[in-house]
Amino acid sequence: MKNEELLIERTLELGDARAFSLLVEMHQGKIRSFLVRLCKNYDYADDLAQETFIKAFEKLNTFEGKGKFQGWLFSIAYNCFIQ
């Protein structure tokens, strides 16, 4: 089992906030860069990244593991941008 999968599992099964924090640290740079490219505004991109990770935490139980976790995060980020 990959480290990322373990962190997801710990977050879901134990409510381990530190595990989710590590997931955020792993992906926040790429998510922010993606959002900056979309909205052309660093402050707004930071707000959207924060919203992305909040939604990801709230909906983590819907991640089925069929694709990459990062791809799932990108789709959440894009939806946050569109809204």
Contacts in CASP RR format, 6 or more apart in sequence:
PFRMAT RR
TARGET T0000
AUTHOR 0000-0000-0000
METHOD contacts of the structure
MODEL  1
MKNEELLIERTLELGDARAFSLLVEMHQGKIRSFLVRLCKNYDYADDLAQ
ETFIKAFEKLNTFEGKGKFQGWLFSIAYNCFIQ
1 9 0 8 1.000
4 23 0 8 1.000
4 26 0 8 1.000
4 69 0 8 1.000
6 19 0 8 1.000
7 19 0 8 1.000
7 20 0 8 1.000
7 22 0 8 1.000
7 23 0 8 1.000
8 19 0 8 1.000
8 23 0 8 1.000
8 60 0 8 1.000
8 63 0 8 1.000
8 69 0 8 1.000
10 16 0 8 1.000
10 19 0 8 1.000
11 17 0 8 1.000
11 19 0 8 1.000
11 20 0 8 1.000
11 23 0 8 1.000
11 57 0 8 1.000
11 60 0 8 1.000
12 60 0 8 1.000
12 61 0 8 1.000
20 57 0 8 1.000
20 60 0 8 1.000
23 69 0 8 1.000
24 53 0 8 1.000
27 69 0 8 1.000
27 70 0 8 1.000
27 73 0 8 1.000
28 49 0 8 1.000
28 53 0 8 1.000
30 70 0 8 1.000
31 49 0 8 1.000
31 52 0 8 1.000
31 53 0 8 1.000
31 73 0 8 1.000
31 74 0 8 1.000
31 77 0 8 1.000
32 45 0 8 1.000
32 46 0 8 1.000
32 49 0 8 1.000
34 74 0 8 1.000
34 77 0 8 1.000
34 78 0 8 1.000
35 44 0 8 1.000
35 45 0 8 1.000
35 48 0 8 1.000
35 49 0 8 1.000
35 52 0 8 1.000
35 77 0 8 1.000
35 81 0 8 1.000
36 42 0 8 1.000
36 45 0 8 1.000
38 45 0 8 1.000
38 78 0 8 1.000
38 81 0 8 1.000
39 45 0 8 1.000
39 48 0 8 1.000
39 81 0 8 1.000
48 77 0 8 1.000
48 80 0 8 1.000
48 81 0 8 1.000
49 77 0 8 1.000
51 80 0 8 1.000
52 73 0 8 1.000
52 76 0 8 1.000
52 77 0 8 1.000
52 80 0 8 1.000
53 73 0 8 1.000
55 76 0 8 1.000
55 80 0 8 1.000
56 72 0 8 1.000
56 73 0 8 1.000
56 76 0 8 1.000
59 76 0 8 1.000
63 69 0 8 1.000
63 72 0 8 1.000
65 72 0 8 1.000
END
